[in-house]
């Protein structure tokens, strides 16, 4: 019984160590490199959501290009 409790504590400790490493890395990646967003509504037609359908499109927002001023004609820019 004591051995099972020690094993449970070991797994919980390993989980929290991994959690506290993975969360900051994930947040930094999503903030600095890229993230996934959903586009809804008619604001981006006809490029996105063509035909006036009620479904949404999923896009990848590339933060890296914007930080390096690597924007070219035809790119879609999202402002927050």
C-alpha positions as CSV (number, residue, x, y, z in Angstrom):
1,X,0.0,0.0,0.0
2,X,2.8,2.4,0.9
3,X,4.6,1.5,-2.3
4,X,1.4,2.4,-4.4
5,X,1.2,5.8,-2.6
6,X,4.8,6.5,-3.4
7,X,4.3,5.6,-7.0
8,X,1.2,7.9,-7.2
9,X,3.2,10.8,-5.8
10,X,6.0,10.1,-8.3
11,X,3.5,10.3,-11.2
12,X,1.9,13.4,-9.9
13,X,5.3,15.1,-9.4
14,X,6.3,14.1,-13.0
15,X,3.0,15.5,-14.4
16,X,3.5,18.8,-12.7
17,X,7.1,19.1,-13.8
18,X,6.1,18.4,-17.4
19,X,3.1,20.8,-17.1
20,X,5.2,23.7,-15.9
21,X,7.6,23.2,-18.7
22,X,5.1,22.6,-21.5
23,X,2.7,25.5,-20.8
24,X,5.3,28.4,-21.1
25,X,6.7,26.9,-24.2
26,X,3.3,26.5,-25.8
27,X,2.2,30.0,-24.8
28,X,5.5,31.5,-26.2
29,X,5.1,29.6,-29.5
30,X,1.5,30.7,-30.0
31,X,2.4,34.3,-29.1
32,X,5.6,34.6,-31.1
33,X,5.5,32.1,-34.0
34,X,2.0,31.1,-35.1
35,X,-1.4,30.3,-34.0
36,X,-4.6,28.8,-35.5
37,X,-7.8,31.0,-35.7
38,X,-11.3,30.6,-37.0
39,X,-12.8,33.1,-39.5
40,X,-16.5,33.6,-39.5
41,X,-18.9,35.8,-41.2
42,X,-18.9,37.8,-44.5
43,X,-16.0,40.1,-43.7
44,X,-13.4,38.1,-45.7
45,X,-15.6,37.0,-48.6
46,X,-14.9,35.9,-51.3
47,X,-11.4,34.7,-50.2
48,X,-12.7,33.0,-47.1
49,X,-16.2,31.7,-46.4
50,X,-17.3,31.8,-50.0
51,X,-20.9,31.5,-51.0
52,X,-22.3,33.1,-47.8
53,X,-22.4,29.8,-45.9
54,X,-22.7,29.7,-42.2
55,X,-19.6,27.5,-41.7
56,X,-16.3,28.9,-40.7
57,X,-12.8,28.6,-42.2
58,X,-9.6,27.9,-40.2
59,X,-6.5,29.9,-40.9
60,X,-2.9,29.9,-39.6
61,X,-1.8,33.3,-38.4
62,X,2.0,33.6,-38.9
63,X,3.3,36.0,-36.3
64,X,6.9,35.4,-37.4
65,X,6.5,37.1,-40.8
66,X,4.9,40.2,-39.3
67,X,7.7,40.7,-36.9
68,X,10.2,40.5,-39.7
69,X,8.1,42.8,-42.0
70,X,7.9,40.0,-44.5
71,X,4.4,41.0,-45.8
72,X,3.8,40.7,-49.5
73,X,0.9,41.6,-51.8
74,X,-2.0,39.2,-51.5
75,X,-1.3,38.3,-47.9
76,X,-4.2,38.5,-45.5
77,X,-3.3,40.5,-42.4
78,X,-5.2,40.2,-39.1
79,X,-5.3,43.2,-36.8
80,X,-6.3,42.9,-33.2
